[in-house]
Amino acid sequence: MSLRWRRVVVGMAAVAAVALAVSLGRWQLDRAAQKEALAQSIRTEGSKAALTASDILQATRRDALVHRTVRLQGRWLAERTVYLDNRQMQGRVGFFVLTPLQLADSPSVVLVQRGWAPRNFENRTALPMVQTPKELVFVEGRMAPPPSKLYEPGPSSVGAIRQNLDLAQFQEETGLPLLQDLSVVQTGAANEGLLREWPEINLGVDKHYGYAAQWFALAALIVALYVWFQLRPLLFVSKDSHVSRQPE
């Protein structure tokens, strides 16, 4: 390949690489904008009036209620409490405690993520000391998707202590008329042996801005390297040729 064609190929490769890097940077900016819009939507939903049980049951799309605040009245089904293992709060490992709530004046049941409790590492089968009132209770919180799942090799665990909880499987197991598409994350001060310092929802917006900056920096680096190694020698050659042609 001649020197001229080699320079053409290198130039085309540089242009393609810069275009790709800029395109990926802009895509990351678009993702950041989408997540910022979602974060604003979450704040807006959270500022609306609190939902009641009838609002939830009558909603045609209950998934649209996610992130709304809620105030419910009902009774705990304490015997159906589940302890999700290996969950963290305040940097400590323990359980997320989940108890179905039988809604007042309704056969429907909603799963409530009540809070976090420490585990006994000397006796891993011991359940934490959590108080569950038998009388009618009022629960404040926010609507949320079902509990997040951790990696679990093999079949899903069963029993009081579990790694994960699948709501459809739990409903089949218990026979409860459970709302499968939603749960409630209970908020408020620590009580009943539970902490409720839930982490704020992090959509990773800063991560996308960081990736965008890296892609744009790469594009700038490619341009700088092309100028230094491809165009600069041509400028010097042109200058030397001009000097050599000057009359003595």
C-alpha positions as a printed Julia matrix, in Angstrom:
248×3 Matrix{Float64}:
   0.0     0.0    0.0
   1.33    3.4   -0.96
   1.97    6.09   1.63
  -0.86    8.17   0.22
  -3.44    5.37   0.56
  -2.14    4.53   4.0
  -2.82    8.08   5.08
  -6.31    7.91   3.57
  -7.09    4.69   5.45
  -5.75    6.11   8.72
  -7.79    9.28   8.22
 -10.98    7.34   7.55
 -10.37    5.15  10.61
  -9.8     8.23  12.75
 -13.01    9.87  11.5
 -14.98    6.67  12.16
 -13.52    6.3   15.66
 -14.27    9.93  16.56
 -17.82    9.62  15.2
 -18.39    6.44  17.22
 -16.99    7.95  20.44
 -19.1    11.12  20.05
 -22.19    9.02  19.29
 -21.68    6.92  22.41
 -21.11   10.06  24.48
 -24.36   11.56  23.25
 -26.17    8.29  23.98
 -24.93    8.43  27.57
 -26.18   12.01  27.85
 -29.58   10.89  26.55
 -29.68    8.11  29.15
 -28.82   10.63  31.87
 -31.63   12.92  30.69
 -34.1    10.02  30.71
 -33.14    9.05  34.26
 -33.32   12.66  35.43
 -36.85   12.79  34.04
 -37.65    9.54  35.87
 -36.21   10.93  39.11
 -38.38   14.02  38.74
 -41.39   11.78  38.11
 -40.61    9.81  41.3
 -40.43   13.05  43.31
 -43.69   14.23  41.78
 -45.49   10.96  42.52
 -44.16   10.96  46.07
 -45.52   14.46  46.7
 -49.1    13.55  45.77
 -51.79   12.82  48.32
 -51.41    9.49  50.09
 -53.31    6.54  48.63
 -55.81    4.47  50.57
 -56.65    0.79  50.21
 -59.64    1.61  48.0
 -57.41    3.69  45.69
 -55.1     0.72  45.24
 -57.84   -1.85  44.71
 -59.77    0.3   42.24
 -56.75    1.3   40.13
 -56.86   -0.12  36.62
 -53.05   -0.1   36.43
 -51.61   -0.64  39.86
 -48.06   -0.48  38.5
 -48.74    3.23  37.84
 -49.04    3.71  41.61
 -45.38    2.9   42.25
 -43.6     5.56  44.38
 -46.89    7.0   45.66
 -47.21    7.41  49.42
 -49.83    5.23  51.03
 -51.74    4.93  54.33
 -53.31    1.56  54.99
 -55.3     0.0   57.79
 -55.39   -3.71  58.45
 -54.14   -6.67  60.45
 -50.78   -8.39  60.22
 -50.75  -12.05  59.17
 -47.83  -12.71  61.47
 -47.65  -16.44  60.78
 -46.83  -15.66  57.14
 -43.87  -13.39  57.94
 -40.83  -13.96  55.72
 -37.23  -12.98  56.53
 -35.12  -12.2   53.45
 -31.53  -13.07  54.29
 -28.29  -11.25  53.42
 -29.88   -7.79  53.24
 -28.01   -4.71  54.39
 -28.88   -1.54  56.24
 -26.41    0.89  57.82
 -23.61   -1.33  56.52
 -24.81   -4.33  58.57
 -26.06   -7.65  57.24
 -29.37   -9.03  58.44
 -32.95   -9.59  57.31
 -35.58   -7.61  55.48
 -38.77   -8.5   57.34
 -41.86   -8.92  55.14
 -45.35   -9.49  56.53
 -48.64   -9.71  54.61
 -51.21   -7.12  55.7
 -54.88   -8.11  55.53
 -56.57   -4.89  54.46
 -59.44   -3.67  56.63
 -62.91   -4.37  55.2
 -61.39   -6.31  52.28
 -60.24   -9.87  51.57
 -57.2    -8.52  49.72
 -53.7    -8.79  51.14
 -50.67   -6.63  50.38
 -47.1    -7.57  51.21
 -45.37   -4.98  53.41
 -41.59   -4.6   53.58
 -41.66   -3.65  57.25
 -37.98   -2.96  57.87
 -34.59   -4.48  58.67
 -33.58   -6.61  61.63
 -30.14   -8.0   62.61
 -29.41  -11.68  62.48
 -27.82  -13.98  65.03
 -24.56  -15.16  63.45
 -24.03  -17.72  66.2
 -27.34  -19.37  65.35
 -28.2   -18.73  61.73
 -31.64  -20.35  62.09
 -32.71  -18.0   64.9
 -35.33  -15.43  63.97
 -34.9   -11.81  65.09
 -37.02  -10.39  67.9
 -39.7    -8.52  65.94
 -42.94   -7.37  67.54
 -46.04   -7.87  65.4
 -49.22   -6.42  66.94
 -52.37   -8.51  66.68
 -54.77   -5.59  66.76
 -55.73   -3.31  63.88
 -52.73   -1.26  62.72
 -52.1     1.76  60.52
 -49.21    1.47  58.07
 -47.6     4.4   56.27
 -45.17    3.89  53.43
 -44.73    4.06  49.7
 -45.8     1.77  46.92
 -42.95   -0.23  45.42
 -42.27   -3.18  43.14
 -41.84   -6.6   44.77
 -38.63   -7.04  46.81
 -35.44   -7.14  44.76
 -33.85  -10.54  44.24
 -30.34  -11.7   45.04
 -28.46  -14.43  43.22
 -29.64  -17.8   44.45
 -28.2   -21.05  43.04
 -30.61  -23.92  42.71
 -34.37  -23.87  43.39
 -35.99  -20.99  45.25
 -35.8   -21.29  49.02
 -38.91  -21.77  51.16
 -39.68  -21.37  54.84
 -39.48  -18.35  57.11
 -35.86  -17.5   56.2
 -35.37  -17.14  52.45
 -32.96  -15.63  50.0
 -35.7   -14.28  47.73
 -39.47  -14.09  47.58
 -41.5   -14.55  44.42
 -44.99  -13.15  45.0
 -46.74  -15.51  42.59
 -45.08  -18.5   44.22
 -45.85  -17.08  47.68
 -49.51  -16.68  46.79
 -49.69  -20.25  45.51
 -47.92  -21.46  48.64
 -50.13  -19.57  51.12
 -53.44  -19.3   49.25
 -53.63  -15.61  50.17
 -55.45  -13.17  47.82
 -52.19  -11.29  47.42
 -51.61   -8.23  45.23
 -48.79   -9.7   43.15
 -47.64   -6.65  41.24
 -46.96   -4.34  44.21
 -45.62   -4.2   47.72
 -45.48   -1.47  50.36
 -42.21   -0.22  51.82
 -43.11    0.87  55.34
 -41.59    4.16  56.44
 -41.26    5.94  59.75
 -39.14    5.76  62.86
 -37.56    2.53  64.04
 -39.88    0.46  66.21
 -41.06   -3.11  66.74
 -37.4    -4.2   66.58
 -37.03   -2.89  63.01
 -34.97   -0.19  61.31
 -36.46    1.68  58.36
 -33.57    3.75  57.04
 -34.2     2.67  53.47
 -31.62    3.9   50.93
 -32.74    6.6   48.56
 -33.54    5.46  45.06
 -30.33    5.89  43.05
 -30.84    5.89  39.29
 -27.15    6.3   38.51
 -27.42    9.62  36.65
 -23.87   10.66  37.61
 -22.56    7.41  36.18
 -23.92    8.28  32.74
 -22.37   11.75  32.84
 -19.05   10.15  33.76
 -19.26    7.71  30.85
 -20.17   10.55  28.48
 -17.14   12.54  29.6
 -14.9     9.52  28.97
 -16.23    9.03  25.45
 -15.84   12.71  24.56
 -12.32   12.68  26.02
 -11.5     9.65  23.87
 -12.76   11.47  20.78
 -10.57   14.47  21.63
  -7.58   12.19  22.18
  -8.05   10.52  18.79
  -8.16   13.93  17.09
  -5.03   15.06  18.94
  -3.12   11.87  18.06
  -4.16   12.12  14.4
  -3.01   15.74  14.2
   0.29   14.94  15.93
   1.25   11.81  14.01
  -0.4    12.43  10.62
  -0.81   16.15   9.96
   2.18   17.57  11.82
   4.78   15.64   9.73
   3.08   16.88   6.54
   3.31   20.47   7.75
   7.02   20.1    8.47
   7.64   18.43   5.09
   5.81   21.22   3.34
   7.79   23.85   5.24
  11.13   22.14   4.49
  10.27   21.88   0.79
   9.4    25.57   0.68
  12.69   26.5    2.32
  14.71   24.3   -0.06
  13.18   26.04  -3.06
  14.17   29.54  -1.89
  16.76   31.25  -4.22
  20.27   31.6   -2.85
